[in-house]
Amino acid sequence: MNLVSHLAYFVMQTLLKLVSDCSAVALNPSKKETASESPLKIALFSLAKMCSNHQICRQFVKSSELFPVIARLKHSP
């Protein structure tokens, strides 16, 4: 892996961790907090932007153990 690949891997791991940390609040209507959703939206937007042009990024996210969480967030209110 070259430096760019390592950096991309680190960034994606960090974004996926942020999604994981914020998803509990977003998926639980009784704990809905607008301020907590902002980092989640930014992380999801960033992942989508990175993956839109890079097949390897899409494969990484789809193979992540957090992909089911992302799928549930997609269908949440």
All heavy atoms as a GROMACS GRO file, in nm:
protein
  596
    1MET      N    1   0.084  -0.119   0.000
    1MET     CA    2   0.000   0.000   0.000
    1MET      C    3   0.088   0.125   0.000
    1MET      O    4   0.184   0.132   0.074
    1MET     CB    5  -0.086   0.003   0.125
    1MET     CG    6  -0.224  -0.044   0.108
    1MET     SD    7  -0.319   0.000   0.257
    1MET     CE    8  -0.446  -0.117   0.244
    2ASN      N    9   0.049   0.221  -0.080
    2ASN     CA   10   0.124   0.347  -0.079
    2ASN      C   11   0.064   0.442   0.025
    2ASN      O   12  -0.035   0.410   0.091
    2ASN     CB   13   0.126   0.409  -0.219
    2ASN     CG   14  -0.012   0.445  -0.270
    2ASN    OD1   15  -0.103   0.468  -0.192
    2ASN    ND2   16  -0.028   0.449  -0.400
    3LEU      N   17   0.125   0.556   0.040
    3LEU     CA   18   0.083   0.653   0.142
    3LEU      C   19  -0.062   0.696   0.123
    3LEU      O   20  -0.139   0.704   0.219
    3LEU     CB   21   0.175   0.774   0.140
    3LEU     CG   22   0.145   0.884   0.242
    3LEU    CD1   23   0.153   0.828   0.384
    3LEU    CD2   24   0.239   1.000   0.225
    4VAL      N   25  -0.102   0.720  -0.001
    4VAL     CA   26  -0.240   0.763  -0.028
    4VAL      C   27  -0.339   0.654   0.011
    4VAL      O   28  -0.443   0.681   0.072
    4VAL     CB   29  -0.257   0.803  -0.177
    4VAL    CG1   30  -0.401   0.833  -0.208
    4VAL    CG2   31  -0.168   0.923  -0.210
    5SER      N   32  -0.305   0.530  -0.019
    5SER     CA   33  -0.392   0.418   0.018
    5SER      C   34  -0.405   0.406   0.170
    5SER      O   35  -0.513   0.382   0.222
    5SER     CB   36  -0.339   0.288  -0.040
    5SER     OG   37  -0.338   0.292  -0.179
    6HIS      N   38  -0.294   0.421   0.240
    6HIS     CA   39  -0.297   0.417   0.386
    6HIS      C   40  -0.382   0.529   0.442
    6HIS      O   41  -0.460   0.509   0.535
    6HIS     CB   42  -0.156   0.426   0.445
    6HIS     CG   43  -0.080   0.298   0.441
    6HIS    ND1   44  -0.114   0.189   0.517
    6HIS    CD2   45   0.028   0.261   0.370
    6HIS    CE1   46  -0.032   0.091   0.495
    6HIS    NE2   47   0.056   0.131   0.403
    7LEU      N   48  -0.367   0.646   0.387
    7LEU     CA   49  -0.443   0.761   0.433
    7LEU      C   50  -0.593   0.740   0.407
    7LEU      O   51  -0.676   0.765   0.495
    7LEU     CB   52  -0.395   0.889   0.365
    7LEU     CG   53  -0.464   1.018   0.407
    7LEU    CD1   54  -0.448   1.042   0.557
    7LEU    CD2   55  -0.410   1.136   0.329
    8ALA      N   56  -0.627   0.694   0.288
    8ALA     CA   57  -0.768   0.669   0.255
    8ALA      C   58  -0.826   0.563   0.348
    8ALA      O   59  -0.939   0.578   0.397
    8ALA     CB   60  -0.781   0.625   0.110
    9TYR      N   61  -0.750   0.458   0.376
    9TYR     CA   62  -0.796   0.352   0.466
    9TYR      C   63  -0.821   0.410   0.606
    9TYR      O   64  -0.925   0.385   0.666
    9TYR     CB   65  -0.691   0.241   0.471
    9TYR     CG   66  -0.723   0.131   0.568
    9TYR    CD1   67  -0.813   0.031   0.533
    9TYR    CD2   68  -0.666   0.127   0.695
    9TYR    CE1   69  -0.844  -0.070   0.622
    9TYR    CE2   70  -0.696   0.026   0.783
    9TYR     CZ   71  -0.785  -0.072   0.747
    9TYR     OH   72  -0.817  -0.172   0.834
   10PHE      N   73  -0.728   0.491   0.656
   10PHE     CA   74  -0.742   0.552   0.788
   10PHE      C   75  -0.865   0.644   0.793
   10PHE      O   76  -0.943   0.639   0.889
   10PHE     CB   77  -0.616   0.631   0.824
   10PHE     CG   78  -0.630   0.708   0.952
   10PHE    CD1   79  -0.625   0.644   1.074
   10PHE    CD2   80  -0.650   0.845   0.950
   10PHE    CE1   81  -0.639   0.714   1.193
   10PHE    CE2   82  -0.665   0.916   1.067
   10PHE     CZ   83  -0.659   0.852   1.190
   11VAL      N   84  -0.882   0.726   0.691
   11VAL     CA   85  -0.996   0.817   0.686
   11VAL      C   86  -1.127   0.739   0.685
   11VAL      O   87  -1.221   0.772   0.759
   11VAL     CB   88  -0.986   0.913   0.565
   11VAL    CG1   89  -1.116   0.989   0.543
   11VAL    CG2   90  -0.870   1.009   0.583
   12MET      N   91  -1.134   0.636   0.605
   12MET     CA   92  -1.258   0.557   0.596
   12MET      C   93  -1.286   0.486   0.728
   12MET      O   94  -1.400   0.480   0.773
   12MET     CB   95  -1.250   0.460   0.480
   12MET     CG   96  -1.251   0.536   0.348
   12MET     SD   97  -1.261   0.432   0.207
   12MET     CE   98  -1.418   0.357   0.229
   13GLN      N   99  -1.182   0.432   0.792
   13GLN     CA  100  -1.200   0.367   0.923
   13GLN      C  101  -1.253   0.468   1.025
   13GLN      O  102  -1.343   0.436   1.102
   13GLN     CB  103  -1.066   0.311   0.974
   13GLN     CG  104  -1.024   0.186   0.905
   13GLN     CD  105  -1.098   0.066   0.959
   13GLN    OE1  106  -1.215   0.046   0.931
   13GLN    NE2  107  -1.029  -0.013   1.036
   14THR      N  108  -1.198   0.587   1.023
   14THR     CA  109  -1.240   0.691   1.118
   14THR      C  110  -1.384   0.734   1.092
   14THR      O  111  -1.463   0.748   1.187
   14THR     CB  112  -1.145   0.812   1.108
   14THR    OG1  113  -1.011   0.768   1.133
   14THR    CG2  114  -1.182   0.920   1.209
   15LEU      N  115  -1.420   0.752   0.967
   15LEU     CA  116  -1.558   0.789   0.933
   15LEU      C  117  -1.656   0.678   0.972
   15LEU      O  118  -1.764   0.706   1.026
   15LEU     CB  119  -1.570   0.822   0.784
   15LEU     CG  120  -1.505   0.952   0.739
   15LEU    CD1  121  -1.504   0.961   0.587
   15LEU    CD2  122  -1.577   1.073   0.800
   16LEU      N  123  -1.619   0.554   0.947
   16LEU     CA  124  -1.707   0.442   0.984
   16LEU      C  125  -1.722   0.433   1.136
   16LEU      O  126  -1.831   0.404   1.186
   16LEU     CB  127  -1.653   0.310   0.928
   16LEU     CG  128  -1.671   0.293   0.778
   16LEU    CD1  129  -1.594   0.173   0.728
   16LEU    CD2  130  -1.818   0.281   0.742
   17LYS      N  131  -1.618   0.461   1.210
   17LYS     CA  132  -1.626   0.461   1.357
   17LYS      C  133  -1.720   0.572   1.403
   17LYS      O  134  -1.802   0.551   1.492
   17LYS     CB  135  -1.486   0.480   1.416
   17LYS     CG  136  -1.482   0.504   1.564
   17LYS     CD  137  -1.456   0.379   1.640
   17LYS     CE  138  -1.432   0.404   1.789
   17LYS     NZ  139  -1.546   0.432   1.866
   18LEU      N  140  -1.709   0.688   1.341
   18LEU     CA  141  -1.798   0.800   1.376
   18LEU      C  142  -1.944   0.764   1.346
   18LEU      O  143  -2.033   0.791   1.427
   18LEU     CB  144  -1.758   0.926   1.300
   18LEU     CG  145  -1.839   1.052   1.327
   18LEU    CD1  146  -1.830   1.091   1.474
   18LEU    CD2  147  -1.790   1.164   1.239
   19VAL      N  148  -1.968   0.700   1.232
   19VAL     CA  149  -2.104   0.657   1.198
   19VAL      C  150  -2.154   0.559   1.304
   19VAL      O  151  -2.267   0.570   1.352
   19VAL     CB  152  -2.108   0.592   1.058
   19VAL    CG1  153  -2.240   0.519   1.034
   19VAL    CG2  154  -2.084   0.697   0.951
   20SER      N  155  -2.070   0.466   1.343
   20SER     CA  156  -2.108   0.370   1.446
   20SER      C  157  -2.142   0.438   1.577
   20SER      O  158  -2.243   0.408   1.640
   20SER     CB  159  -1.993   0.271   1.467
   20SER     OG  160  -2.022   0.185   1.574
   21ASP      N  161  -2.059   0.532   1.618
   21ASP     CA  162  -2.081   0.602   1.745
   21ASP      C  163  -2.209   0.685   1.744
   21ASP      O  164  -2.278   0.694   1.845
   21ASP     CB  165  -1.962   0.693   1.777
   21ASP     CG  166  -1.836   0.615   1.808
   21ASP    OD1  167  -1.842   0.492   1.828
   21ASP    OD2  168  -1.727   0.678   1.810
   22CYS      N  169  -2.241   0.746   1.632
   22CYS     CA  170  -2.357   0.835   1.624
   22CYS      C  171  -2.487   0.763   1.586
   22CYS      O  172  -2.595   0.818   1.606
   22CYS     CB  173  -2.332   0.946   1.521
   22CYS     SG  174  -2.200   1.058   1.567
   23SER      N  175  -2.476   0.643   1.534
   23SER     CA  176  -2.596   0.577   1.481
   23SER      C  177  -2.694   0.538   1.590
   23SER      O  178  -2.815   0.537   1.565
   23SER     CB  179  -2.556   0.454   1.400
   23SER     OG  180  -2.495   0.357   1.483
   24ALA      N  181  -2.649   0.507   1.709
   24ALA     CA  182  -2.741   0.468   1.817
   24ALA      C  183  -2.843   0.578   1.845
   24ALA      O  184  -2.961   0.550   1.862
   24ALA     CB  185  -2.664   0.433   1.943
   25VAL      N  186  -2.797   0.701   1.846
   25VAL     CA  187  -2.887   0.814   1.871
   25VAL      C  188  -2.980   0.833   1.752
   25VAL      O  189  -3.100   0.852   1.768
   25VAL     CB  190  -2.807   0.943   1.898
   25VAL    CG1  191  -2.899   1.064   1.905
   25VAL    CG2  192  -2.728   0.929   2.027
   26ALA      N  193  -2.925   0.825   1.632
   26ALA     CA  194  -3.005   0.849   1.512
   26ALA      C  195  -3.112   0.742   1.491
   26ALA      O  196  -3.219   0.771   1.439
   26ALA     CB  197  -2.915   0.856   1.390
   27LEU      N  198  -3.084   0.619   1.532
   27LEU     CA  199  -3.178   0.509   1.510
   27LEU      C  200  -3.277   0.492   1.625
   27LEU      O  201  -3.369   0.413   1.616
   27LEU     CB  202  -3.103   0.378   1.487
   27LEU     CG  203  -3.027   0.371   1.355
   27LEU    CD1  204  -2.938   0.248   1.352
   27LEU    CD2  205  -3.122   0.371   1.237
   28ASN      N  206  -3.261   0.568   1.732
   28ASN     CA  207  -3.350   0.558   1.847
   28ASN      C  208  -3.432   0.686   1.858
   28ASN      O  209  -3.383   0.787   1.906
   28ASN     CB  210  -3.268   0.537   1.975
   28ASN     CG  211  -3.356   0.507   2.093
   28ASN    OD1  212  -3.476   0.526   2.091
   28ASN    ND2  213  -3.294   0.459   2.200
   29PRO      N  214  -3.558   0.682   1.813
   29PRO     CA  215  -3.640   0.803   1.810
   29PRO      C  216  -3.655   0.871   1.946
   29PRO      O  217  -3.669   0.991   1.954
   29PRO     CB  218  -3.776   0.755   1.761
   29PRO     CG  219  -3.754   0.620   1.704
   29PRO     CD  220  -3.628   0.566   1.765
   30SER      N  221  -3.650   0.795   2.055
   30SER     CA  222  -3.667   0.857   2.186
   30SER      C  223  -3.544   0.936   2.229
   30SER      O  224  -3.550   1.017   2.320
   30SER     CB  225  -3.698   0.750   2.292
   30SER     OG  226  -3.588   0.663   2.307
   31LYS      N  227  -3.431   0.912   2.164
   31LYS     CA  228  -3.307   0.983   2.197
   31LYS      C  229  -3.267   1.081   2.088
   31LYS      O  230  -3.152   1.120   2.079
   31LYS     CB  231  -3.193   0.883   2.218
   31LYS     CG  232  -3.208   0.794   2.336
   31LYS     CD  233  -3.085   0.708   2.351
   31LYS     CE  234  -3.096   0.619   2.473
   31LYS     NZ  235  -2.977   0.536   2.488
   32LYS      N  236  -3.361   1.120   2.005
   32LYS     CA  237  -3.331   1.208   1.892
   32LYS      C  238  -3.274   1.340   1.940
   32LYS      O  239  -3.336   1.410   2.017
   32LYS     CB  240  -3.460   1.231   1.813
   32LYS     CG  241  -3.442   1.262   1.668
   32LYS     CD  242  -3.386   1.144   1.596
   32LYS     CE  243  -3.448   1.132   1.460
   32LYS     NZ  244  -3.377   1.040   1.379
   33GLU      N  245  -3.154   1.370   1.894
   33GLU     CA  246  -3.090   1.496   1.927
   33GLU      C  247  -3.032   1.555   1.799
   33GLU      O  248  -2.949   1.495   1.736
   33GLU     CB  249  -2.977   1.476   2.028
   33GLU     CG  250  -3.025   1.424   2.162
   33GLU     CD  251  -2.909   1.397   2.256
   33GLU    OE1  252  -2.798   1.445   2.229
   33GLU    OE2  253  -2.932   1.329   2.356
   34THR      N  254  -3.077   1.672   1.764
   34THR     CA  255  -3.032   1.736   1.640
   34THR      C  256  -2.882   1.759   1.639
   34THR      O  257  -2.816   1.735   1.539
   34THR     CB  258  -3.106   1.870   1.619
   34THR    OG1  259  -3.245   1.847   1.626
   34THR    CG2  260  -3.071   1.930   1.485
   35ALA      N  261  -2.826   1.802   1.748
   35ALA     CA  262  -2.683   1.830   1.752
   35ALA      C  263  -2.600   1.704   1.729
   35ALA      O  264  -2.494   1.709   1.668
   35ALA     CB  265  -2.646   1.892   1.887
   36SER      N  266  -2.650   1.590   1.776
   36SER     CA  267  -2.576   1.465   1.758
   36SER      C  268  -2.583   1.415   1.615
   36SER      O  269  -2.500   1.336   1.574
   36SER     CB  270  -2.632   1.357   1.851
   36SER     OG  271  -2.611   1.396   1.984
   37GLU      N  272  -2.682   1.456   1.541
   37GLU     CA  273  -2.696   1.410   1.404
   37GLU      C  274  -2.598   1.478   1.309
   37GLU      O  275  -2.563   1.422   1.208
   37GLU     CB  276  -2.838   1.434   1.353
   37GLU     CG  277  -2.938   1.339   1.414
   37GLU     CD  278  -3.075   1.359   1.355
   37GLU    OE1  279  -3.113   1.474   1.333
   37GLU    OE2  280  -3.140   1.258   1.329
   38SER      N  281  -2.555   1.597   1.340
   38SER     CA  282  -2.469   1.670   1.250
   38SER      C  283  -2.339   1.594   1.216
   38SER      O  284  -2.307   1.580   1.099
   38SER     CB  285  -2.438   1.808   1.307
   38SER     OG  286  -2.357   1.880   1.218
   39PRO      N  287  -2.265   1.542   1.313
   39PRO     CA  288  -2.145   1.466   1.279
   39PRO      C  289  -2.178   1.341   1.196
   39PRO      O  290  -2.102   1.304   1.107
   39PRO     CB  291  -2.085   1.427   1.413
   39PRO     CG  292  -2.143   1.521   1.512
   39PRO     CD  293  -2.277   1.560   1.458
   40LEU      N  294  -2.292   1.281   1.224
   40LEU     CA  295  -2.334   1.163   1.149
   40LEU      C  296  -2.359   1.199   1.003
   40LEU      O  297  -2.312   1.130   0.912
   40LEU     CB  298  -2.460   1.102   1.212
   40LEU     CG  299  -2.521   0.982   1.139
   40LEU    CD1  300  -2.422   0.867   1.134
   40LEU    CD2  301  -2.649   0.940   1.206
   41LYS      N  302  -2.431   1.307   0.981
   41LYS     CA  303  -2.459   1.349   0.843
   41LYS      C  304  -2.332   1.383   0.768
   41LYS      O  305  -2.316   1.348   0.651
   41LYS     CB  306  -2.556   1.468   0.842
   41LYS     CG  307  -2.696   1.430   0.881
   41LYS     CD  308  -2.787   1.551   0.882
   41LYS     CE  309  -2.927   1.512   0.924
   41LYS     NZ  310  -3.018   1.626   0.927
   42ILE      N  311  -2.240   1.449   0.835
   42ILE     CA  312  -2.113   1.485   0.772
   42ILE      C  313  -2.034   1.360   0.738
   42ILE      O  314  -1.978   1.348   0.628
   42ILE     CB  315  -2.032   1.580   0.862
   42ILE    CG1  316  -2.102   1.715   0.872
   42ILE    CG2  317  -1.890   1.597   0.811
   42ILE    CD1  318  -2.048   1.806   0.981
   43ALA      N  319  -2.029   1.264   0.829
   43ALA     CA  320  -1.955   1.140   0.805
   43ALA      C  321  -2.016   1.062   0.689
   43ALA      O  322  -1.945   1.011   0.601
   43ALA     CB  323  -1.952   1.054   0.931
   44LEU      N  324  -2.149   1.050   0.688
   44LEU     CA  325  -2.215   0.977   0.579
   44LEU      C  326  -2.196   1.047   0.445
   44LEU      O  327  -2.171   0.982   0.342
   44LEU     CB  328  -2.364   0.960   0.610
   44LEU     CG  329  -2.396   0.863   0.723
   44LEU    CD1  330  -2.544   0.871   0.759
   44LEU    CD2  331  -2.356   0.721   0.686
   45PHE      N  332  -2.205   1.180   0.445
   45PHE     CA  333  -2.183   1.256   0.322
   45PHE      C  334  -2.040   1.235   0.273
   45PHE      O  335  -2.016   1.214   0.154
   45PHE     CB  336  -2.210   1.405   0.345
   45PHE     CG  337  -2.180   1.489   0.225
   45PHE    CD1  338  -2.272   1.498   0.121
   45PHE    CD2  339  -2.060   1.557   0.214
   45PHE    CE1  340  -2.245   1.574   0.009
   45PHE    CE2  341  -2.032   1.634   0.103
   45PHE     CZ  342  -2.124   1.642  -0.001
   46SER      N  343  -1.945   1.240   0.365
   46SER     CA  344  -1.804   1.222   0.328
   46SER      C  345  -1.778   1.084   0.271
   46SER      O  346  -1.707   1.069   0.170
   46SER     CB  347  -1.714   1.246   0.450
   46SER     OG  348  -1.730   1.377   0.497
   47LEU      N  349  -1.835   0.981   0.333
   47LEU     CA  350  -1.819   0.846   0.281
   47LEU      C  351  -1.881   0.834   0.142
   47LEU      O  352  -1.822   0.774   0.052
   47LEU     CB  353  -1.886   0.744   0.375
   47LEU     CG  354  -1.807   0.707   0.499
   47LEU    CD1  355  -1.895   0.628   0.594
   47LEU    CD2  356  -1.682   0.629   0.463
   48ALA      N  357  -1.999   0.892   0.125
   48ALA     CA  358  -2.065   0.886  -0.006
   48ALA      C  359  -1.982   0.956  -0.112
   48ALA      O  360  -1.967   0.906  -0.225
   48ALA     CB  361  -2.204   0.948   0.002
   49LYS      N  362  -1.925   1.070  -0.078
   49LYS     CA  363  -1.843   1.145  -0.172
   49LYS      C  364  -1.717   1.067  -0.209
   49LYS      O  365  -1.680   1.059  -0.327
   49LYS     CB  366  -1.806   1.281  -0.109
   49LYS     CG  367  -1.742   1.376  -0.203
   49LYS     CD  368  -1.845   1.432  -0.297
   49LYS     CE  369  -1.782   1.544  -0.377
   49LYS     NZ  370  -1.860   1.579  -0.492
   50MET      N  371  -1.652   1.007  -0.110
   50MET     CA  372  -1.532   0.928  -0.136
   50MET      C  373  -1.563   0.806  -0.223
   50MET      O  374  -1.486   0.771  -0.311
   50MET     CB  375  -1.469   0.880  -0.005
   50MET     CG  376  -1.399   0.986   0.074
   50MET     SD  377  -1.332   0.922   0.229
   50MET     CE  378  -1.197   0.821   0.167
   51CYS      N  379  -1.676   0.744  -0.196
   51CYS     CA  380  -1.710   0.620  -0.266
   51CYS      C  381  -1.772   0.642  -0.403
   51CYS      O  382  -1.779   0.549  -0.483
   51CYS     CB  383  -1.804   0.537  -0.179
   51CYS     SG  384  -1.724   0.475  -0.030
   52SER      N  385  -1.817   0.763  -0.429
   52SER     CA  386  -1.886   0.787  -0.556
   52SER      C  387  -1.795   0.767  -0.677
   52SER      O  388  -1.842   0.726  -0.783
   52SER     CB  389  -1.946   0.928  -0.559
   52SER     OG  390  -1.844   1.025  -0.560
   53ASN      N  391  -1.667   0.792  -0.662
   53ASN     CA  392  -1.574   0.781  -0.775
   53ASN      C  393  -1.469   0.673  -0.758
   53ASN      O  394  -1.382   0.659  -0.844
   53ASN     CB  395  -1.502   0.915  -0.798
   53ASN     CG  396  -1.598   1.024  -0.837
   53ASN    OD1  397  -1.690   1.001  -0.914
   53ASN    ND2  398  -1.577   1.142  -0.785
   54HIS      N  399  -1.474   0.598  -0.649
   54HIS     CA  400  -1.368   0.502  -0.622
   54HIS      C  401  -1.427   0.366  -0.585
   54HIS      O  402  -1.480   0.349  -0.476
   54HIS     CB  403  -1.277   0.552  -0.511
   54HIS     CG  404  -1.217   0.686  -0.541
   54HIS    ND1  405  -1.116   0.703  -0.633
   54HIS    CD2  406  -1.246   0.809  -0.492
   54HIS    CE1  407  -1.084   0.831  -0.639
   54HIS    NE2  408  -1.163   0.898  -0.556
   55GLN      N  409  -1.414   0.271  -0.675
   55GLN     CA  410  -1.467   0.137  -0.654
   55GLN      C  411  -1.409   0.072  -0.528
   55GLN      O  412  -1.480   0.007  -0.454
   55GLN     CB  413  -1.437   0.050  -0.778
   55GLN     CG  414  -1.485  -0.094  -0.766
   55GLN     CD  415  -1.635  -0.107  -0.761
   55GLN    OE1  416  -1.709  -0.022  -0.812
   55GLN    NE2  417  -1.683  -0.213  -0.701
   56ILE      N  418  -1.282   0.091  -0.505
   56ILE     CA  419  -1.219   0.029  -0.387
   56ILE      C  420  -1.279   0.080  -0.257
   56ILE      O  421  -1.293   0.006  -0.160
   56ILE     CB  422  -1.065   0.044  -0.390
   56ILE    CG1  423  -1.004  -0.051  -0.290
   56ILE    CG2  424  -1.022   0.186  -0.363
   56ILE    CD1  425  -0.868  -0.100  -0.329
   57CYS      N  426  -1.318   0.207  -0.255
   57CYS     CA  427  -1.385   0.263  -0.136
   57CYS      C  428  -1.521   0.197  -0.116
   57CYS      O  429  -1.558   0.163  -0.004
   57CYS     CB  430  -1.401   0.414  -0.150
   57CYS     SG  431  -1.247   0.505  -0.142
   58ARG      N  432  -1.596   0.182  -0.225
   58ARG     CA  433  -1.727   0.116  -0.215
   58ARG      C  434  -1.711  -0.026  -0.163
   58ARG      O  435  -1.789  -0.070  -0.078
   58ARG     CB  436  -1.797   0.116  -0.350
   58ARG     CG  437  -1.850   0.252  -0.390
   58ARG     CD  438  -1.941   0.244  -0.511
   58ARG     NE  439  -1.874   0.200  -0.632
   58ARG     CZ  440  -1.808   0.279  -0.716
   58ARG    NH1  441  -1.799   0.408  -0.692
   58ARG    NH2  442  -1.752   0.230  -0.825
   59GLN      N  443  -1.613  -0.098  -0.212
   59GLN     CA  444  -1.590  -0.235  -0.167
   59GLN      C  445  -1.552  -0.238  -0.019
   59GLN      O  446  -1.598  -0.325   0.055
   59GLN     CB  447  -1.480  -0.301  -0.250
   59GLN     CG  448  -1.521  -0.328  -0.392
   59GLN     CD  449  -1.404  -0.374  -0.478
   59GLN    OE1  450  -1.289  -0.356  -0.443
   59GLN    NE2  451  -1.437  -0.433  -0.593
   60PHE      N  452  -1.470  -0.143   0.023
   60PHE     CA  453  -1.429  -0.136   0.163
   60PHE      C  454  -1.550  -0.114   0.253
   60PHE      O  455  -1.566  -0.182   0.355
   60PHE     CB  456  -1.327  -0.024   0.182
   60PHE     CG  457  -1.280  -0.010   0.324
   60PHE    CD1  458  -1.180  -0.092   0.372
   60PHE    CD2  459  -1.335   0.086   0.407
   60PHE    CE1  460  -1.137  -0.079   0.504
   60PHE    CE2  461  -1.292   0.099   0.538
   60PHE     CZ  462  -1.193   0.016   0.586
   61VAL      N  463  -1.636  -0.020   0.217
   61VAL     CA  464  -1.754   0.009   0.300
   61VAL      C  465  -1.849  -0.109   0.300
   61VAL      O  466  -1.900  -0.149   0.405
   61VAL     CB  467  -1.824   0.138   0.252
   61VAL    CG1  468  -1.958   0.157   0.322
   61VAL    CG2  469  -1.734   0.260   0.276
   62LYS      N  470  -1.873  -0.169   0.184
   62LYS     CA  471  -1.965  -0.283   0.176
   62LYS      C  472  -1.914  -0.404   0.254
   62LYS      O  473  -1.993  -0.483   0.303
   62LYS     CB  474  -1.991  -0.321   0.031
   62LYS     CG  475  -2.082  -0.222  -0.039
   62LYS     CD  476  -2.109  -0.264  -0.181
   62LYS     CE  477  -2.201  -0.166  -0.250
   62LYS     NZ  478  -2.228  -0.204  -0.389
   63SER      N  479  -1.783  -0.417   0.265
   63SER     CA  480  -1.728  -0.531   0.339
   63SER      C  481  -1.713  -0.502   0.488
   63SER      O  482  -1.681  -0.591   0.567
   63SER     CB  483  -1.593  -0.573   0.281
   63SER     OG  484  -1.497  -0.471   0.304
   64SER      N  485  -1.738  -0.378   0.528
   64SER     CA  486  -1.724  -0.339   0.668
   64SER      C  487  -1.836  -0.402   0.751
   64SER      O  488  -1.949  -0.418   0.706
   64SER     CB  489  -1.731  -0.187   0.680
   64SER     OG  490  -1.747  -0.149   0.814
   65GLU      N  491  -1.802  -0.430   0.876
   65GLU     CA  492  -1.904  -0.483   0.968
   65GLU      C  493  -2.011  -0.378   0.998
   65GLU      O  494  -2.117  -0.410   1.050
   65GLU     CB  495  -1.839  -0.531   1.096
   65GLU     CG  496  -1.768  -0.422   1.173
   65GLU     CD  497  -1.685  -0.473   1.288
   65GLU    OE1  498  -1.638  -0.588   1.282
   65GLU    OE2  499  -1.666  -0.398   1.384
   66LEU      N  500  -1.984  -0.253   0.964
   66LEU     CA  501  -2.079  -0.145   0.988
   66LEU      C  502  -2.174  -0.120   0.871
   66LEU      O  503  -2.263  -0.036   0.881
   66LEU     CB  504  -2.005  -0.016   1.021
   66LEU     CG  505  -1.924  -0.020   1.150
   66LEU    CD1  506  -1.842   0.106   1.166
   66LEU    CD2  507  -2.015  -0.040   1.269
   67PHE      N  508  -2.157  -0.192   0.762
   67PHE     CA  509  -2.245  -0.170   0.646
   67PHE      C  510  -2.393  -0.190   0.681
   67PHE      O  511  -2.476  -0.110   0.638
   67PHE     CB  512  -2.204  -0.259   0.528
   67PHE     CG  513  -2.281  -0.229   0.404
   67PHE    CD1  514  -2.263  -0.109   0.336
   67PHE    CD2  515  -2.373  -0.319   0.355
   67PHE    CE1  516  -2.335  -0.079   0.222
   67PHE    CE2  517  -2.445  -0.291   0.240
   67PHE     CZ  518  -2.426  -0.171   0.173
   68PRO      N  519  -2.430  -0.291   0.761
   68PRO     CA  520  -2.572  -0.303   0.798
   68PRO      C  521  -2.624  -0.180   0.874
   68PRO      O  522  -2.740  -0.143   0.858
   68PRO     CB  523  -2.576  -0.428   0.886
   68PRO     CG  524  -2.457  -0.508   0.844
   68PRO     CD  525  -2.352  -0.406   0.808
   69VAL      N  526  -2.540  -0.117   0.953
   69VAL     CA  527  -2.581   0.004   1.025
   69VAL      C  528  -2.609   0.116   0.925
   69VAL      O  529  -2.709   0.187   0.936
   69VAL     CB  530  -2.471   0.048   1.125
   69VAL    CG1  531  -2.505   0.183   1.187
   69VAL    CG2  532  -2.452  -0.057   1.232
   70ILE      N  533  -2.522   0.129   0.826
   70ILE     CA  534  -2.542   0.232   0.723
   70ILE      C  535  -2.671   0.205   0.647
   70ILE      O  536  -2.748   0.297   0.619
   70ILE     CB  537  -2.420   0.238   0.629
   70ILE    CG1  538  -2.298   0.287   0.706
   70ILE    CG2  539  -2.449   0.329   0.509
   70ILE    CD1  540  -2.168   0.277   0.630
   71ALA      N  541  -2.698   0.079   0.616
   71ALA     CA  542  -2.821   0.043   0.545
   71ALA      C  543  -2.944   0.078   0.629
   71ALA      O  544  -3.043   0.128   0.577
   71ALA     CB  545  -2.819  -0.105   0.509
   72ARG      N  546  -2.938   0.052   0.760
   72ARG     CA  547  -3.052   0.086   0.847
   72ARG      C  548  -3.070   0.237   0.856
   72ARG      O  549  -3.183   0.287   0.859
   72ARG     CB  550  -3.030   0.029   0.987
   72ARG     CG  551  -3.054  -0.119   0.992
   72ARG     CD  552  -3.062  -0.181   1.131
   72ARG     NE  553  -3.052  -0.095   1.243
   72ARG     CZ  554  -2.967  -0.112   1.345
   72ARG    NH1  555  -2.881  -0.210   1.343
   72ARG    NH2  556  -2.967  -0.028   1.446
   73LEU      N  557  -2.960   0.311   0.858
   73LEU     CA  558  -2.970   0.457   0.863
   73LEU      C  559  -3.034   0.512   0.736
   73LEU      O  560  -3.108   0.610   0.741
   73LEU     CB  561  -2.831   0.520   0.881
   73LEU     CG  562  -2.769   0.507   1.019
   73LEU    CD1  563  -2.623   0.546   1.015
   73LEU    CD2  564  -2.845   0.592   1.120
   74LYS      N  565  -3.007   0.448   0.626
   74LYS     CA  566  -3.064   0.493   0.498
   74LYS      C  567  -3.217   0.488   0.501
   74LYS      O  568  -3.284   0.571   0.440
   74LYS     CB  569  -3.011   0.404   0.384
   74LYS     CG  570  -3.059   0.444   0.249
   74LYS     CD  571  -2.998   0.357   0.143
   74LYS     CE  572  -3.050   0.394   0.006
   74LYS     NZ  573  -2.993   0.309  -0.099
   75HIS      N  574  -3.272   0.392   0.575
   75HIS     CA  575  -3.417   0.375   0.580
   75HIS      C  576  -3.480   0.434   0.705
   75HIS      O  577  -3.599   0.416   0.728
   75HIS     CB  578  -3.452   0.227   0.568
   75HIS     CG  579  -3.405   0.165   0.441
   75HIS    ND1  580  -3.447   0.207   0.317
   75HIS    CD2  581  -3.315   0.067   0.419
   75HIS    CE1  582  -3.387   0.137   0.223
   75HIS    NE2  583  -3.306   0.051   0.282
   76SER      N  584  -3.401   0.504   0.786
   76SER     CA  585  -3.456   0.564   0.907
   76SER      C  586  -3.513   0.702   0.874
   76SER      O  587  -3.476   0.763   0.775
   76SER     CB  588  -3.349   0.574   1.015
   76SER     OG  589  -3.252   0.670   0.979
   77PRO      N  590  -3.604   0.751   0.959
   77PRO     CA  591  -3.665   0.882   0.934
   77PRO      C  592  -3.567   0.998   0.945
   77PRO      O  593  -3.465   0.999   0.994
   77PRO     CB  594  -3.772   0.895   1.040
   77PRO     CG  595  -3.757   0.781   1.133
   77PRO     CD  596  -3.655   0.688   1.076
   0.00000   0.00000   0.00000
